[in-house]
């Protein structure tokens, strides 16, 4: 007679399926999910980002062709994703209350159905995406991470720095502080279609509160539409006609003004080497543990530092 025990399974997601799961992990943070920066997939090792500066190319006309020497400068920056992995052990017992008995199996030897494997992957992917959101903007280059945009901008003398005497950003001063950042944007970049003001959750909240009538910017005590705080301003906010993008990975009092086309996120997420493995350890060591293994790469880079303005307190 066949055994009545459920048979634990080991599932490997590779290739196309791996790409989908890895993509969910890498691209679910707000900055990437909402298209805040330029995403470059399939970066196997390195990708060269070319920078072209033509200087002043207009001159007085003559009857002859007179070449303007030394006006075309071509430089490059390297986008090189770093390798990361997740080696996680979860106990099926901890998740049993979230699943019907029929889904996990009635036996004490729990089955690991595909739906449960999907749940575990989704759970881990959410954690990975949160980590990447933080690393993209605020990574310090320490172990298990990368140097984020804030770290790189602070160290780059060619990135424009917006200086302030403020010690914190509140609803009372947020409009003034946003103005300090906007005033640092080069005229050649200001009001470009893909120019964004990237702000932290804190600054975004203070700006919404100020628009609700609690700032000192002359919007009135009742705020926009005389609705006070009881209003839905949505995410598509503008400041001085420039798009405001809420970037949760930014530090509390940090802001960046840059073109989306000048900020890059590179990853090899569509590479066949990416794998997501869900391993039920029941048959191997008799435990109720499930191992989740993920491998992925990502990195960031920016193009022209002189077109970027960075604000911090």
C-alpha positions as CSV (number, residue, x, y, z in Angstrom):
1,X,0.0,0.0,0.0
2,X,1.3,3.4,-0.8
3,X,2.4,5.6,2.0
4,X,-0.1,8.1,3.3
5,X,2.6,10.6,4.1
6,X,2.9,13.7,1.9
7,X,6.1,13.9,0.1
8,X,8.2,17.1,0.5
9,X,9.2,18.6,-2.7
10,X,12.2,20.6,-3.8
11,X,11.5,23.3,-6.4
12,X,14.0,25.1,-8.5
13,X,13.0,28.3,-10.4
14,X,15.6,29.1,-13.0
15,X,15.9,30.9,-16.3
16,X,12.7,32.7,-17.3
17,X,10.9,32.1,-14.1
18,X,13.9,33.1,-12.1
19,X,14.0,36.4,-14.0
20,X,10.4,37.0,-13.0
21,X,11.0,36.4,-9.3
22,X,14.3,38.3,-9.2
23,X,12.7,41.2,-11.1
24,X,9.9,41.3,-8.5
25,X,12.6,41.5,-5.8
26,X,14.8,44.1,-7.5
27,X,12.2,46.3,-9.1
28,X,9.5,46.5,-6.4
29,X,11.0,49.4,-4.4
30,X,9.2,52.7,-5.1
31,X,12.2,54.3,-6.9
32,X,12.4,51.5,-9.4
33,X,8.8,50.4,-9.5
34,X,7.5,53.9,-10.3
35,X,10.2,54.6,-12.9
36,X,12.2,57.1,-10.9
37,X,15.5,56.3,-12.5
38,X,16.7,54.7,-15.7
39,X,16.9,50.9,-15.5
40,X,19.4,49.0,-17.5
41,X,18.9,45.2,-17.5
42,X,21.2,42.5,-18.9
43,X,24.4,44.1,-17.6
44,X,26.5,41.0,-17.6
45,X,29.7,42.5,-16.1
46,X,30.1,46.2,-16.9
47,X,28.4,48.8,-19.1
48,X,30.1,52.0,-20.2
49,X,28.0,55.1,-20.0
50,X,29.3,57.7,-22.4
51,X,29.3,61.4,-21.6
52,X,29.5,63.9,-24.5
53,X,30.3,67.6,-23.9
54,X,30.4,69.8,-27.0
55,X,31.2,73.1,-25.2
56,X,30.4,76.2,-27.2
57,X,29.9,75.1,-30.8
58,X,28.4,78.3,-32.4
59,X,30.7,80.7,-34.0
60,X,30.6,83.5,-36.6
61,X,30.1,82.2,-40.1
62,X,32.7,82.6,-42.8
63,X,32.8,81.5,-46.5
64,X,35.2,78.6,-45.5
65,X,34.8,75.5,-43.3
66,X,36.8,76.4,-40.2
67,X,36.8,73.6,-37.7
68,X,36.4,74.6,-34.1
69,X,39.1,72.6,-32.3
70,X,38.9,70.9,-29.0
71,X,35.2,71.4,-28.4
72,X,34.1,67.8,-28.4
73,X,34.9,65.9,-25.2
74,X,34.0,62.3,-24.7
75,X,34.3,60.7,-21.3
76,X,32.8,57.7,-19.8
77,X,31.6,56.3,-16.5
78,X,31.3,52.6,-15.7
79,X,28.2,50.9,-14.4
80,X,29.3,47.6,-12.8
81,X,26.7,45.6,-10.8
82,X,27.8,43.8,-7.7
83,X,26.8,40.3,-6.9
84,X,24.5,39.4,-4.0
85,X,22.7,36.4,-2.7
86,X,20.1,35.4,-0.1
87,X,20.6,32.1,1.8
88,X,17.6,32.0,4.1
89,X,16.1,29.3,6.3
90,X,12.4,29.5,7.3
91,X,10.4,27.1,9.4
92,X,7.1,25.8,7.8
93,X,5.6,25.8,11.3
94,X,5.9,29.6,11.6
95,X,3.7,30.1,8.5
96,X,1.2,27.3,9.1
97,X,-1.5,29.6,10.6
98,X,-1.5,31.6,7.4
99,X,-2.5,28.6,5.3
100,X,-5.5,26.3,5.3
101,X,-4.8,22.8,6.4
102,X,-5.7,21.4,3.0
103,X,-3.0,23.7,1.5
104,X,-0.2,22.5,3.8
105,X,-1.5,18.9,4.1
106,X,-3.1,17.3,7.1
107,X,-0.1,15.2,8.1
108,X,2.4,16.3,10.6
109,X,4.9,15.8,7.8
110,X,3.9,19.0,6.0
111,X,3.8,19.2,2.3
112,X,5.3,22.2,0.5
113,X,2.8,23.0,-2.2
114,X,3.8,25.4,-5.1
115,X,1.5,28.1,-3.7
116,X,3.4,28.1,-0.4
117,X,6.7,28.3,-2.3
118,X,5.3,31.3,-4.1
119,X,4.3,32.9,-0.8
120,X,7.8,32.4,0.7
121,X,9.4,33.9,-2.4
122,X,7.1,36.9,-2.3
123,X,7.9,37.4,1.4
124,X,11.6,37.3,0.8
125,X,11.3,39.4,-2.4
126,X,9.6,42.2,-0.4
127,X,12.5,42.2,2.0
128,X,15.0,42.3,-0.8
129,X,13.3,45.2,-2.5
130,X,13.2,47.2,0.7
131,X,16.9,46.6,1.1
132,X,17.7,47.6,-2.5
133,X,15.6,50.8,-2.2
134,X,17.7,51.8,0.8
135,X,21.0,50.9,-0.9
136,X,20.3,52.7,-4.1
137,X,19.9,56.0,-2.3
138,X,21.6,55.7,1.0
139,X,24.1,52.8,0.8
140,X,27.4,53.5,2.4
141,X,29.5,51.0,0.6
142,X,29.8,48.7,3.6
143,X,29.6,45.0,3.5
144,X,26.4,43.5,2.0
145,X,25.6,46.7,0.1
146,X,26.8,49.3,-2.4
147,X,27.6,53.0,-2.3
148,X,24.3,54.8,-2.9
149,X,23.6,58.0,-4.7
150,X,23.8,60.1,-1.6
151,X,27.2,58.7,-0.7
152,X,28.5,59.2,-4.2
153,X,27.1,62.7,-4.6
154,X,28.5,63.9,-1.2
155,X,32.0,62.7,-2.3
156,X,31.9,64.2,-5.8
157,X,33.1,67.8,-6.0
158,X,31.4,68.2,-9.4
159,X,28.0,67.5,-8.0
160,X,26.3,70.8,-7.0
161,X,25.7,71.1,-3.3
162,X,22.7,73.0,-1.9
163,X,23.7,74.5,1.4
164,X,21.3,75.5,4.2
165,X,21.4,76.8,7.7
166,X,18.4,74.7,8.7
167,X,18.8,72.0,11.3
168,X,15.6,70.1,10.3
169,X,12.8,70.2,7.7
170,X,9.3,71.0,8.9
171,X,6.0,72.1,7.3
172,X,7.1,75.7,8.2
173,X,10.3,75.7,6.2
174,X,10.0,72.9,3.6
175,X,9.0,75.2,0.8
176,X,12.0,77.5,1.5
177,X,14.3,74.4,1.6
178,X,12.9,73.0,-1.6
179,X,13.6,76.4,-3.1
180,X,17.2,76.3,-2.1
181,X,17.6,73.0,-3.9
182,X,15.8,74.3,-7.1
183,X,18.0,77.4,-7.1
184,X,21.0,75.1,-7.4
185,X,19.8,73.4,-10.6
186,X,21.7,74.6,-13.7
187,X,19.6,76.6,-16.1
188,X,20.4,74.2,-18.9
189,X,18.7,71.4,-17.0
190,X,15.9,73.2,-15.2
191,X,12.5,72.2,-16.5
192,X,13.8,69.4,-18.6
193,X,10.9,66.9,-19.1
194,X,12.5,64.2,-17.0
195,X,13.9,66.4,-14.3
196,X,12.7,65.3,-10.8
197,X,13.1,66.5,-7.2
198,X,13.8,63.3,-5.3
199,X,12.7,63.7,-1.7
200,X,12.6,61.5,1.4
201,X,9.4,60.3,2.9
202,X,9.8,62.9,5.7
203,X,10.2,65.8,3.3
204,X,7.3,64.6,1.2
205,X,5.1,64.5,4.2
206,X,6.1,68.0,5.3
207,X,5.4,69.4,1.9
208,X,2.0,67.8,1.8
209,X,1.3,69.2,5.3
210,X,2.4,72.7,4.1
211,X,0.1,72.4,1.1
212,X,-2.6,71.5,3.6
213,X,-2.4,75.0,5.1
214,X,0.0,74.4,8.0
215,X,3.1,75.8,6.4
216,X,4.3,79.4,6.2
217,X,4.1,79.8,2.4
218,X,1.0,81.8,2.0
219,X,-1.3,78.9,0.9
220,X,-3.8,79.9,3.5
221,X,-5.0,78.2,6.6
222,X,-7.3,75.9,4.7
223,X,-4.6,74.9,2.2
224,X,-5.0,73.7,-1.4
225,X,-8.7,73.8,-2.4
226,X,-9.6,75.0,1.1
227,X,-9.6,71.3,2.1
228,X,-7.1,71.5,4.9
229,X,-5.5,68.2,5.8
230,X,-8.6,66.4,4.5
231,X,-7.5,66.1,1.0
232,X,-5.8,63.7,-1.4
233,X,-3.0,65.4,-3.2
234,X,-1.8,62.1,-4.7
235,X,1.8,61.4,-5.7
236,X,2.0,63.7,-8.7
237,X,3.1,66.8,-6.9
238,X,5.0,69.7,-8.4
239,X,7.3,72.4,-6.9
240,X,8.0,75.4,-9.1
241,X,6.7,73.3,-12.0
242,X,9.2,70.5,-11.3
243,X,8.0,66.9,-10.6
244,X,8.4,65.8,-6.9
245,X,9.3,62.1,-6.6
246,X,9.0,60.4,-3.2
247,X,12.1,58.2,-2.8
248,X,11.8,56.2,0.4
249,X,15.4,55.2,0.3
250,X,16.6,58.8,0.8
251,X,17.7,59.8,4.3
252,X,15.3,61.9,6.4
253,X,16.6,65.3,5.3
254,X,18.1,64.5,1.9
255,X,16.9,65.7,-1.5
256,X,18.3,65.4,-5.0
257,X,17.5,67.3,-8.2
258,X,18.4,65.3,-11.3
259,X,17.2,64.1,-14.6
260,X,15.9,60.5,-14.7
261,X,18.1,59.9,-17.7
262,X,21.1,60.9,-15.7
263,X,20.6,58.3,-13.0
264,X,21.1,54.6,-13.8
265,X,20.3,51.3,-12.1
266,X,22.0,48.3,-13.7
267,X,21.3,44.6,-13.1
268,X,21.7,41.2,-14.8
269,X,18.2,40.1,-13.6
270,X,17.4,38.5,-17.0
271,X,20.6,36.5,-17.1
272,X,20.2,32.7,-17.1
273,X,22.6,32.5,-14.1
274,X,19.9,34.0,-11.8
275,X,18.2,31.3,-9.7
276,X,15.6,31.1,-7.1
277,X,15.5,27.8,-5.2
278,X,13.1,26.7,-2.6
279,X,14.4,23.6,-0.9
280,X,12.3,21.6,1.5
281,X,14.8,20.0,3.9
282,X,12.4,17.4,5.3
283,X,13.7,14.5,3.3
284,X,17.3,15.5,3.9
285,X,17.5,16.2,7.7
286,X,14.0,15.5,9.0
287,X,13.5,19.2,9.9
288,X,10.6,21.5,9.1
289,X,12.9,24.0,7.5
290,X,12.7,25.5,4.1
291,X,15.7,27.1,2.4
292,X,15.4,29.9,0.0
293,X,18.4,30.7,-2.2
294,X,18.5,33.8,-4.5
295,X,21.3,35.2,-6.6
296,X,21.2,38.6,-8.3
297,X,23.3,41.6,-9.2
298,X,22.7,45.3,-9.2
299,X,24.6,48.6,-9.1
300,X,24.1,52.3,-9.7
301,X,25.8,55.1,-11.6
302,X,25.2,58.6,-12.8
303,X,26.2,60.4,-15.9
304,X,27.0,64.1,-15.7
305,X,27.7,65.3,-12.1
306,X,27.4,69.0,-13.0
307,X,23.7,68.5,-13.9
308,X,22.9,67.1,-10.4
309,X,22.1,69.1,-7.2
310,X,22.3,67.5,-3.8
311,X,20.8,68.7,-0.6
312,X,21.4,67.4,2.9
313,X,21.5,68.7,6.5
